[in-house]
Amino acid sequence: MGFKVTYTNSPATQHGDQDAYEFLDRGILKITESTGKTSYLVMDFWNSLIADPGHEPGGTGGPAPDVLDTVPE
Protein backbone atom coordinates (compact mmCIF):
# COMPACT_ATOMS: atom_id res chain seq x y z
CA MET A 1 0.00 0.00 0.00
CA GLY A 2 1.51 3.22 -1.10
CA PHE A 3 0.44 6.38 -2.82
CA LYS A 4 0.97 8.21 -6.09
CA VAL A 5 1.33 11.98 -6.52
CA THR A 6 0.71 13.73 -9.83
CA TYR A 7 2.22 17.12 -10.58
CA THR A 8 1.45 20.13 -12.77
CA ASN A 9 4.64 20.06 -14.88
CA SER A 10 6.56 17.00 -13.71
CA PRO A 11 6.20 13.22 -13.97
CA ALA A 12 4.15 11.47 -11.29
CA THR A 13 5.93 9.85 -8.35
CA GLN A 14 5.05 6.56 -6.68
CA HIS A 15 5.70 6.23 -2.95
CA GLY A 16 5.92 3.01 -0.97
CA ASP A 17 4.25 1.55 2.09
CA GLN A 18 6.64 3.11 4.57
CA ASP A 19 6.33 6.65 3.16
CA ALA A 20 3.77 9.03 4.68
CA TYR A 21 1.82 12.06 3.49
CA GLU A 22 -0.08 14.85 5.21
CA PHE A 23 -2.27 17.67 3.95
CA LEU A 24 -1.27 20.92 5.66
CA ASP A 25 -2.83 24.38 5.69
CA ARG A 26 -3.15 26.26 2.41
CA GLY A 27 -2.96 23.12 0.28
CA ILE A 28 0.60 22.18 1.18
CA LEU A 29 1.39 18.49 0.79
CA LYS A 30 4.03 17.08 3.14
CA ILE A 31 5.71 13.83 2.09
CA THR A 32 7.98 11.99 4.51
CA GLU A 33 9.94 9.17 2.92
CA SER A 34 11.13 6.10 4.80
CA THR A 35 14.69 7.41 4.36
CA GLY A 36 13.83 10.42 6.54
CA LYS A 37 13.69 12.89 3.64
CA THR A 38 10.77 15.33 3.95
CA SER A 39 9.33 17.39 1.09
CA TYR A 40 6.78 20.21 1.25
CA LEU A 41 4.88 20.83 -1.99
CA VAL A 42 2.82 23.97 -2.56
CA MET A 43 -0.70 23.64 -3.94
CA ASP A 44 0.15 24.90 -7.45
CA PHE A 45 2.88 22.26 -7.87
CA TRP A 46 0.92 19.07 -7.17
CA ASN A 47 -2.42 18.03 -8.72
CA SER A 48 -3.58 14.89 -6.95
CA LEU A 49 -2.69 12.17 -4.50
CA ILE A 50 -4.13 8.68 -4.84
CA ALA A 51 -3.49 6.37 -1.90
CA ASP A 52 -4.03 2.65 -1.72
CA PRO A 53 -6.78 1.55 0.69
CA GLY A 54 -5.55 1.66 4.27
CA HIS A 55 -2.81 4.23 3.63
CA GLU A 56 -4.27 7.18 5.52
CA PRO A 57 -2.82 10.71 5.88
CA GLY A 58 -0.13 10.90 8.56
CA GLY A 59 0.47 7.16 8.62
CA THR A 60 2.22 4.48 6.67
CA GLY A 61 0.67 1.60 4.83
CA GLY A 62 1.25 -2.06 5.39
CA PRO A 63 -0.16 -5.44 4.53
CA ALA A 64 -3.90 -5.53 4.14
CA PRO A 65 -5.71 -7.19 7.07
CA ASP A 66 -6.55 -10.28 4.98
CA VAL A 67 -2.81 -10.76 4.33
CA LEU A 68 -2.01 -10.50 8.04
CA ASP A 69 -4.68 -13.12 8.79
CA THR A 70 -2.89 -15.68 6.61
CA VAL A 71 0.57 -15.39 8.22
CA PRO A 72 1.42 -18.67 10.02
CA GLU A 73 2.36 -18.42 13.68
ABEGO torsion letter per residue (X at the ends): XBBBBBBAABBBBBBBAABBBBBBBGGBBBBBBAAGBBBBBBAAABABBBBBBGBBBGBBBEBBAAAAAABBX
